[in-house]
């Protein structure tokens, strides 16, 4: 999520960490259409039919090796 700048991961369950996460989320939400476009691109890349086919091909290759 953070690598693609589409979300926030909170590493610690402290008030400071939550505040930092909320502030980062607010920054992201202010980006509007830019954030929406990044989210869509990440989803399309990660969940595309081509990606799914490739992952299954790799699994079958390992099974049959």
N, CA, C and O of each residue as an XYZ file, in Angstrom:
260
protein
N       0.807     -1.187      0.000
C       0.000      0.000      0.000
C       0.855      1.257      0.000
O       0.675      2.144     -0.834
N       1.768      1.322      0.925
C       2.606      2.521      1.000
C       3.569      2.590     -0.178
O       3.905      3.677     -0.648
N       4.012      1.430     -0.653
C       4.930      1.402     -1.794
C       4.297      2.085     -3.004
O       4.975      2.793     -3.749
N       3.007      1.872     -3.192
C       2.287      2.464     -4.313
C       1.605      3.778     -3.953
O       0.921      4.379     -4.781
N       1.793      4.212     -2.728
C       1.219      5.460     -2.229
C      -0.307      5.481     -2.383
O      -0.888      6.452     -2.868
N      -0.939      4.374     -1.952
C      -2.401      4.293     -2.033
C      -3.050      4.021     -0.680
O      -4.271      3.890     -0.599
N      -2.268      3.936      0.358
C      -2.830      3.669      1.676
C      -1.803      3.866      2.762
O      -0.669      4.277      2.513
N      -2.223      3.562      3.971
C      -1.380      3.775      5.146
C      -1.341      2.498      5.964
O      -2.368      1.851      6.169
N      -0.165      2.141      6.428
C       0.002      1.004      7.334
C       0.526      1.548      8.655
O       1.527      2.265      8.692
N      -0.150      1.205      9.720
C       0.262      1.649     11.051
C       1.084      0.535     11.677
O       0.602     -0.585     11.850
N       2.331      0.852     12.016
C       3.259     -0.152     12.534
C       3.148     -0.371     14.036
O       3.604     -1.391     14.552
N       2.554      0.566     14.729
C       2.534      0.521     16.185
C       1.143      0.940     16.668
O       0.497      1.779     16.041
N       0.694      0.376     17.748
C      -0.640      0.672     18.263
C      -0.591      1.716     19.373
O      -1.114      1.526     20.471
N       0.061      2.826     19.037
C       0.160      3.921     20.003
C      -0.601      5.120     19.464
O      -0.823      5.225     18.258
N      -1.000      6.020     20.344
C      -1.682      7.232     19.880
C      -0.851      8.025     18.857
O      -1.403      8.584     17.910
N       0.448      8.070     19.047
C       1.318      8.803     18.124
C       1.291      8.157     16.736
O       1.194      8.850     15.724
N       1.376      6.829     16.700
C       1.350      6.122     15.424
C       0.008      6.298     14.723
O      -0.038      6.495     13.509
N      -1.084      6.229     15.484
C      -2.407      6.434     14.895
C      -2.539      7.852     14.337
O      -3.072      8.043     13.244
N      -2.062      8.830     15.074
C      -2.142     10.222     14.622
C      -1.354     10.401     13.329
O      -1.817     11.051     12.392
N      -0.167      9.820     13.291
C       0.662      9.901     12.089
C      -0.058      9.247     10.905
O      -0.058      9.788      9.800
N      -0.666      8.091     11.139
C      -1.392      7.389     10.084
C      -2.586      8.177      9.589
O      -2.820      8.257      8.383
N      -3.337      8.756     10.497
C      -4.496      9.569     10.115
C      -4.052     10.783      9.310
O      -4.694     11.129      8.318
N      -2.982     11.426      9.712
C      -2.472     12.580      8.970
C      -2.054     12.188      7.560
O      -2.339     12.907      6.603
N      -1.380     11.052      7.429
C      -0.970     10.570      6.105
C      -2.195     10.243      5.252
O      -2.220     10.548      4.060
N      -3.198      9.631      5.850
C      -4.421      9.306      5.127
C      -5.124     10.577      4.645
O      -5.625     10.624      3.522
N      -5.159     11.582      5.475
C      -5.757     12.862      5.066
C      -5.016     13.459      3.880
O      -5.636     13.993      2.960
N      -3.685     13.370      3.899
C      -2.887     13.856      2.766
C      -3.264     13.116      1.494
O      -3.462     13.723      0.442
N      -3.361     11.793      1.605
C      -3.725     10.993      0.433
C      -5.100     11.366     -0.096
O      -5.284     11.501     -1.306
N      -6.054     11.531      0.785
C      -7.426     11.834      0.371
C      -7.532     13.192     -0.311
O      -8.418     13.398     -1.141
N      -6.649     14.112      0.023
C      -6.654     15.429     -0.630
C      -6.216     15.333     -2.095
O      -6.466     16.250     -2.877
N      -5.568     14.234     -2.464
C      -5.099     14.072     -3.842
C      -6.235     13.784     -4.818
O      -6.061     13.942     -6.026
N      -7.386     13.367     -4.318
C      -8.564     13.174     -5.154
C      -8.363     12.214     -6.310
O      -8.098     11.029     -6.109
N      -8.493     12.739     -7.530
C      -8.448     11.911     -8.738
C      -7.101     11.214     -8.922
O      -7.042     10.109     -9.460
N      -6.035     11.849     -8.484
C      -4.717     11.234     -8.595
C      -4.655      9.945     -7.766
O      -4.143      8.928     -8.235
N      -5.170      9.988     -6.554
C      -5.218      8.797     -5.701
C      -6.116      7.743     -6.322
O      -5.772      6.561     -6.350
N      -7.258      8.171     -6.815
C      -8.203      7.238     -7.442
C      -7.540      6.514     -8.619
O      -7.700      5.303     -8.773
N      -6.807      7.243     -9.433
C      -6.133      6.648    -10.589
C      -5.061      5.650    -10.145
O      -4.936      4.577    -10.735
N      -4.293      5.991     -9.119
C      -3.262      5.058     -8.620
C      -3.891      3.791     -8.073
O      -3.403      2.691     -8.333
N      -4.976      3.938     -7.315
C      -5.664      2.769     -6.756
C      -6.148      1.853     -7.870
O      -5.989      0.635     -7.801
N      -6.731      2.443     -8.879
C      -7.242      1.648     -9.999
C      -6.098      0.918    -10.708
O      -6.218     -0.264    -11.032
N      -4.993      1.620    -10.946
C      -3.847      0.999    -11.625
C      -3.296     -0.169    -10.818
O      -3.020     -1.233    -11.371
N      -3.137      0.025     -9.520
C      -2.622     -1.053     -8.667
C      -3.582     -2.251     -8.692
O      -3.143     -3.396     -8.794
N      -4.874     -1.988     -8.599
C      -5.863     -3.076     -8.627
C      -5.834     -3.797     -9.962
O      -5.867     -5.027     -9.997
N      -5.774     -3.060    -11.054
C      -5.736     -3.694    -12.375
C      -4.480     -4.535    -12.543
O      -4.538     -5.644    -13.073
N      -3.349     -4.012    -12.094
C      -2.094     -4.761    -12.221
C      -2.097     -6.016    -11.358
O      -1.653     -7.075    -11.800
N      -2.591     -5.905    -10.141
C      -2.541     -7.031     -9.198
C      -3.631     -8.063     -9.446
O      -3.453     -9.241     -9.139
N      -4.761     -7.627     -9.999
C      -5.908     -8.529    -10.110
C      -6.322     -8.808    -11.551
O      -7.416     -9.318    -11.793
N      -5.473     -8.483    -12.495
C      -5.828     -8.679    -13.902
C      -5.883    -10.166    -14.242
O      -5.284    -11.000    -13.563
N      -6.610    -10.471    -15.298
C      -6.697    -11.851    -15.774
C      -5.320    -12.370    -16.150
O      -4.970    -13.508    -15.837
N      -4.536    -11.528    -16.825
C      -3.182    -11.946    -17.218
C      -2.332    -12.292    -16.009
O      -1.593    -13.276    -16.030
N      -2.432    -11.492    -14.956
C      -1.660    -11.757    -13.737
C      -2.118    -13.062    -13.106
O      -1.289    -13.862    -12.672
N      -3.423    -13.289    -13.047
C      -3.947    -14.521    -12.480
C      -3.496    -15.744    -13.256
O      -3.109    -16.753    -12.668
N      -3.547    -15.653    -14.568
C      -3.104    -16.761    -15.417
C      -1.634    -17.052    -15.177
O      -1.239    -18.211    -15.053
N      -0.829    -16.013    -15.112
C       0.610    -16.190    -14.886
C       0.888    -16.827    -13.530
O       1.750    -17.700    -13.430
N       0.183    -16.414    -12.495
C       0.397    -16.995    -11.165
C       0.012    -18.480    -11.152
O       0.724    -19.299    -10.571
N      -1.098    -18.822    -11.781
C      -1.495    -20.233    -11.856
C      -0.491    -21.035    -12.671
O      -0.189    -22.175    -12.318
N       0.034    -20.465    -13.754
C       1.034    -21.156    -14.558
C       2.260    -21.479    -13.708
O       2.807    -22.578    -13.798
N       2.689    -20.530    -12.887
C       3.842    -20.741    -12.020
C       3.567    -21.833    -10.994
O       4.438    -22.654    -10.707
N       2.368    -21.844    -10.447
C       2.004    -22.877     -9.470
C       2.044    -24.259    -10.113
O       2.620    -25.192     -9.555
N       1.420    -24.387    -11.307
C       1.407    -25.674    -11.991
C       2.807    -26.118    -12.386
O       3.117    -27.308    -12.336
N       3.646    -25.180    -12.774
C       5.036    -25.549    -13.116
C       5.749    -26.136    -11.906
O       6.481    -27.117    -12.035
N       5.539    -25.538    -10.719
C       6.166    -26.073     -9.492
C       5.622    -27.444     -9.148
O       6.372    -28.330     -8.738
N       4.324    -27.621     -9.313
C       3.704    -28.906     -8.983
C       4.216    -30.003     -9.909
O       4.472    -31.124     -9.468
N       4.363    -29.683    -11.181
C       4.750    -30.678    -12.174
C       6.260    -30.864    -12.290
O       6.721    -31.764    -12.991
N       7.025    -30.026    -11.616
C       8.495    -30.123    -11.719
C       9.032    -31.309    -10.943
O      10.241    -31.537    -10.923
